[in-house]
Every structure is written in C-alpha cells, then in structure tokens.
Amino acid sequence: MRRPIIAGNWKMNMTASEAAAFLEQLKPLVKDANCDVAVCVPAIDIPACAEVLKESNIGLGAQNVHFAEKGAFTGEISVGMLKEFGVKYVIIGHSERRQYFGETDESVNKRLHAALNGGLIPIVCVGESLEERETGKTEEVLFRQLKEGLKGVEDVTKLIIAYEPIWAIGTGKTATAEQANETIGFIRKSLGELFCPHCAQEVRIQYGGSMNAGNCKELLSQPEIDGGLIGGASLKTPDFATIVNS
C-alpha cells in the first residue's frame, strides 16, 4: 500500500530564523502522523532547518537542484551541497520554475537524473494551464511532461509525482476531488504505459492545487491521491498540521 506524503513548498517565504521558529512549533503537532511529512524550504534556510529537524519525523526538502556536480552555474545548488545538510527531498519542475525561469521537460529530466543518482527523492511536478484544460489538452500535456521529463529513469518507484494544475496554484481555485482523482488516475495509467503497470501502482502521486485545511479530507480520501504538495497552507502551522493529520 502506498504511504501518503504531505510536503510543504514554502516557495520564497521565511527567513532562517522564522523557519526555525516555525518548525519548532510544528514538530509536536505532527509527531504522530500516519504519513511521511516534509518541508521544502528556501535554500538559504536549509542549514537552520536541518538543525531544528534533527531527530524529528519531518523530512527536509529543497525547491530545486542543478544537474551538474559543480561548475560555473551562478546561483545554482548541487546535489552534494544539499546532501551535506541532510536534505532528503527535492522539488523538480514546479510550474513557477517553468514559467519564470525557463525550465523545460529536458532540463527537468537532467535535474531528475542528478537527484536520483545522488540519492535524493525527487518530487516531479506536472500540470496543465487553464487554457490547456479548457481546450481538452490536459492528457496530451501531462503525457508529454511524463514521457520527456522521466526519460531514462530505470526505477520510477524512487520518485514522487506531484500533479499541480497551473490554474489552481495560488489562485484559490481547486480541482474538485473527482477531477483531481480522475487526472491522477490518468497519470498513473500513463506511468504504466511508459514503465510498467505494477511499478505505476507503487508510485506516490500527490495533488498540489491549493489544498488547504478545509478541502484536504475530501481530496485525500480519493483512492488515487497519495498526499499533497502544499503551498500557502504550509506556511500556517495549524493549517499544515491539520492537513498532515487528516
């Protein structure tokens, strides 16, 4: 049975001191969680968060990683740099990275292989825009992102997929539980075609479109949804704890 995972994506929020204080409050609230818990924090917060999260059940995650081990890549961070601080998870291909920073399916694939080769657990984001959904291209877009983004992966069960409909990120709009479940079911079916049906059944697929304390129970009760990649609600201690414990 797939173990759910709730991961917070803090995006560009919280200083190191704010992050440490937040996590000190969060730890006791989620210590008995029946799912995996993670926080993907700004890179500059990682050392402070690593210290606070020692001996806790909260896994530390990053929001991006470069595909090279080192070199002239100003502003980027390598797998080795993350591993030194005990980072376990890394988000790859978030729609904001694609929209604002030129991320492509090809670069997602290169970062993914670097993460896997370095022993990190990638959270690979896929999702369609509102225009793509309204013109009936959702499945076409998702299949392409999976096919190109995961090209060359030998064991797909070592990564996590996050379905993030772009039109539902930070807008307050949310796919209905049925829509989210149906689309994630398509993602799982696609993974079965691209890899193997048995492997696809083992892959954890999160929903990441404005999940919050109010709608999490309905979304997480769906059979295809294995957790959430949480944006705004992960910045509020009681809300994030509610999602984790739901």
C-alpha positions in Angstrom: 0.0 0.0 0.0 1.3 3.5 -0.9 2.2 5.6 2.1 0.9 9.1 1.7 3.3 12.1 1.8 2.4 15.7 2.7 5.1 18.1 1.7 5.1 21.8 2.2 6.5 24.1 -0.5 7.4 27.3 1.2 8.5 29.0 -2.1 10.3 32.3 -1.4 9.0 32.7 2.2 10.5 32.8 5.7 14.0 33.9 6.8 16.2 31.3 8.5 15.2 32.5 12.0 11.5 32.5 11.1 11.8 29.0 9.6 13.4 27.6 12.7 10.7 29.1 15.0 8.0 27.7 12.7 9.4 24.2 12.7 9.8 24.2 16.5 6.1 24.9 16.7 5.2 22.3 14.0 7.2 19.3 15.3 5.0 18.4 18.2 1.8 18.8 16.2 2.8 16.3 13.5 5.0 13.8 15.5 2.3 11.1 15.4 1.5 11.5 11.7 0.5 8.4 9.8 2.1 9.7 6.6 5.5 11.0 5.6 6.0 14.7 6.3 8.4 17.1 4.5 9.1 20.8 4.2 10.8 22.1 1.1 12.4 25.3 2.1 14.4 28.2 0.5 18.0 27.2 0.0 19.3 29.7 2.5 17.1 28.3 5.2 18.4 24.7 4.8 21.2 24.8 7.5 18.9 26.3 10.2 16.1 23.9 9.3 18.4 20.9 9.3 19.4 21.7 12.9 15.9 22.0 14.1 14.7 18.9 12.3 17.3 16.5 13.8 15.6 13.5 15.5 12.2 14.6 14.1 9.8 12.8 11.7 9.8 15.8 9.3 12.0 15.3 6.2 13.9 18.3 4.8 13.5 19.2 1.2 14.9 21.7 -1.3 13.0 23.5 -4.1 15.4 22.9 -6.9 18.7 21.3 -7.7 21.2 21.6 -10.6 22.2 18.7 -12.8 26.0 19.4 -12.6 28.1 18.3 -9.6 29.9 21.7 -9.6 31.0 24.4 -12.0 30.2 27.9 -13.4 26.5 27.9 -12.7 25.9 31.1 -10.8 23.0 30.9 -8.3 22.6 27.1 -8.6 22.9 24.4 -6.0 24.3 20.9 -6.4 23.1 17.6 -5.0 26.3 17.4 -2.9 25.6 20.7 -1.3 22.1 19.6 -0.3 23.1 16.2 0.9 25.7 17.7 3.3 22.8 19.2 5.3 20.7 16.0 5.3 18.3 17.1 2.6 16.1 14.2 1.6 13.6 15.5 -1.0 13.8 18.0 -3.9 11.1 19.6 -6.0 11.8 19.5 -9.7 10.0 21.2 -12.5 7.5 23.2 -10.5 5.3 25.3 -12.8 6.8 28.5 -11.4 10.2 27.3 -12.4 8.9 26.5 -15.8 7.0 29.8 -16.1 9.6 32.3 -14.7 12.9 30.6 -15.1 12.8 28.7 -18.4 12.6 25.2 -17.0 11.7 22.7 -19.7 11.0 19.0 -19.9 14.6 18.5 -21.0 16.1 20.4 -18.0 13.6 18.7 -15.7 14.9 15.3 -16.9 18.6 16.3 -16.4 17.9 17.6 -12.8 15.9 14.5 -12.1 18.7 12.1 -13.0 21.2 14.1 -11.0 18.8 13.9 -7.9 18.3 10.2 -8.3 22.0 9.4 -8.9 22.8 11.4 -5.8 20.2 9.6 -3.6 17.7 12.4 -3.3 13.9 11.7 -3.6 12.6 13.9 -6.4 9.1 15.4 -6.3 8.5 15.9 -10.0 5.8 18.4 -10.8 3.4 18.1 -13.8 0.3 20.1 -14.7 -1.7 21.9 -17.3 -2.7 25.6 -17.7 -6.3 26.7 -17.7 -6.2 27.2 -21.5 -4.9 23.7 -22.0 -7.6 22.2 -19.8 -10.4 24.2 -21.4 -9.2 23.2 -24.9 -9.1 19.5 -24.0 -5.3 19.1 -24.0 -4.8 18.1 -20.3 -4.0 14.5 -21.1 -1.7 15.4 -24.0 0.3 17.9 -21.9 0.6 15.5 -18.9 1.7 12.6 -21.1 4.4 14.7 -22.8 5.7 16.0 -19.5 5.9 12.5 -18.1 7.4 11.0 -21.2 10.1 13.6 -21.7 10.7 14.5 -18.0 11.1 10.9 -16.9 13.1 9.7 -19.9 15.8 7.2 -19.0 14.6 6.6 -15.4 15.2 2.9 -14.5 13.1 2.7 -11.4 10.1 5.1 -11.4 9.1 4.0 -7.8 12.1 6.0 -6.5 10.4 9.3 -7.3 7.2 11.1 -6.4 4.9 12.8 -8.9 3.0 16.0 -7.9 0.0 16.9 -10.1 -0.3 20.6 -9.9 -2.9 22.1 -12.3 -1.3 25.5 -13.0 -4.7 27.2 -12.9 -5.2 26.1 -9.3 -1.8 27.2 -7.9 -2.1 30.3 -5.7 -5.4 31.2 -7.2 -7.7 29.7 -4.6 -9.3 27.6 -7.3 -9.1 23.9 -6.7 -10.0 21.0 -8.9 -12.9 19.0 -7.5 -11.9 15.9 -5.6 -13.3 13.9 -8.5 -11.4 15.9 -11.1 -8.1 15.6 -9.2 -8.6 11.8 -8.7 -9.5 11.3 -12.4 -6.5 13.2 -13.6 -4.1 11.5 -11.2 -5.6 8.2 -12.3 -4.6 9.2 -15.9 -1.1 10.0 -14.7 -0.8 6.6 -13.1 -2.1 4.9 -16.3 0.4 6.8 -18.3 3.2 5.7 -16.0 2.0 2.1 -16.5 2.3 2.6 -20.3 5.7 4.3 -20.1 7.2 2.0 -17.5 5.2 -1.0 -16.2 1.7 -1.3 -14.7 3.0 -2.8 -11.5 5.5 -0.1 -11.0 2.9 2.6 -11.6 0.8 1.2 -8.8 3.7 1.8 -6.4 4.4 5.4 -7.4 3.1 8.0 -5.0 1.2 10.8 -6.7 0.4 14.0 -4.8 -2.2 16.7 -5.6 -0.8 20.2 -5.4 -3.5 22.7 -6.4 -4.4 24.8 -3.5 -5.0 22.0 -1.0 -5.9 23.5 2.4 -7.2 22.6 5.8 -10.8 22.9 4.5 -10.6 20.7 1.5 -7.9 18.2 2.4 -10.0 15.5 3.8 -12.1 15.2 0.7 -9.1 15.3 -1.6 -7.0 12.8 0.5 -9.9 10.4 0.7 -9.7 9.8 -3.1 -8.1 6.4 -4.0 -5.5 7.8 -6.5 -4.3 10.7 -4.4 -1.3 9.9 -2.2 -0.8 13.2 -0.4 -0.3 16.8 -1.2 2.3 19.3 -2.2 1.1 22.2 -0.1 1.8 25.9 -0.9 0.2 28.7 1.1 -1.3 26.4 3.8 2.2 25.1 4.6 3.1 28.5 5.9 0.5 28.3 8.7 1.3 25.9 11.5 -2.2 24.9 12.4 -3.3 24.5 8.8 -0.4 22.4 7.8 -0.7 20.2 10.9 -4.4 19.7 10.1 -3.6 18.5 6.6 -0.8 16.2 7.8 -3.1 14.7 10.5 -6.3 14.4 8.3 
